[in-house]
Amino acid sequence: MTPEELAEQGEKAEPERDRWSKLEHLMAAVADRVARVEYVLICANTDKKAKRPQPPEPIRRPGTGHVQPKAQLTEASAEFLFQLINGGAA
């Protein structure tokens, strides 16, 4: 295969649709934990005022779907929630 074909196959890959052996599950768990340790190490050595990196995404496994990113709380949403909690939006 050409490098372009390999890249296209990689982008369309869906590992959650295939079966994995126990070894593959263990390797994915190890890779996830190493990524988490690296993330914690970076956060621990980053200045408190500096922007921190996003936490690592776990490796996709068979039988699981895509993890949906959590919605970010905007300033307007925070103000609305504050008013709602304090009884101002009734």
SVG drawing of the C-alpha trace seen along z (x, -y; Angstrom):
<svg xmlns="http://www.w3.org/2000/svg" viewBox="-41 -37 49 50">
<polyline fill="none" stroke="black" stroke-width="0.4" points="0.0,0.0 1.1,-3.5 1.6,-5.9 -1.5,-7.8 -3.6,-4.6 -2.2,-3.6 -3.0,-7.1 -6.6,-6.9 -7.0,-3.4 -5.7,-4.8 -8.1,-7.7 -11.1,-5.4 -10.0,-2.8 -12.6,-1.6 -10.8,0.6 -13.9,0.9 -15.5,3.1 -12.9,5.8 -11.9,8.4 -8.9,8.0 -6.9,10.6 -6.2,10.3 -2.7,9.1 -4.0,6.3 -6.4,5.2 -3.5,5.3 -1.2,3.3 -4.0,0.7 -4.4,0.4 -0.6,-0.1 -0.5,-2.7 -3.5,-4.5 -1.8,-4.5 1.5,-5.7 -0.3,-8.5 -2.0,-9.5 1.2,-9.5 2.8,-11.7 -0.2,-14.1 0.0,-14.3 3.8,-14.8 3.3,-17.7 0.5,-19.2 2.6,-18.9 5.5,-20.7 3.5,-23.4 3.1,-26.9 -0.3,-27.3 -1.2,-30.2 -0.2,-28.5 -2.6,-26.7 -2.7,-23.0 -2.9,-20.3 -6.0,-18.3 -6.1,-15.0 -5.2,-12.1 -8.0,-10.1 -7.9,-6.4 -7.3,-4.0 -10.5,-3.0 -11.4,0.6 -13.8,3.1 -17.4,2.7 -17.0,-1.0 -18.1,-4.0 -16.4,-7.3 -16.1,-9.4 -18.1,-12.6 -16.2,-15.6 -17.8,-17.4 -19.4,-20.7 -17.5,-23.7 -19.3,-26.1 -19.5,-29.5 -19.7,-32.8 -23.4,-33.2 -24.3,-29.7 -22.5,-30.2 -24.4,-33.4 -27.7,-31.7 -26.9,-28.8 -26.0,-31.2 -29.3,-33.1 -31.2,-29.8 -29.5,-28.5 -30.2,-31.8 -33.8,-31.9 -33.5,-34.7 -34.7,-32.8 -38.1,-31.7"/>
</svg>
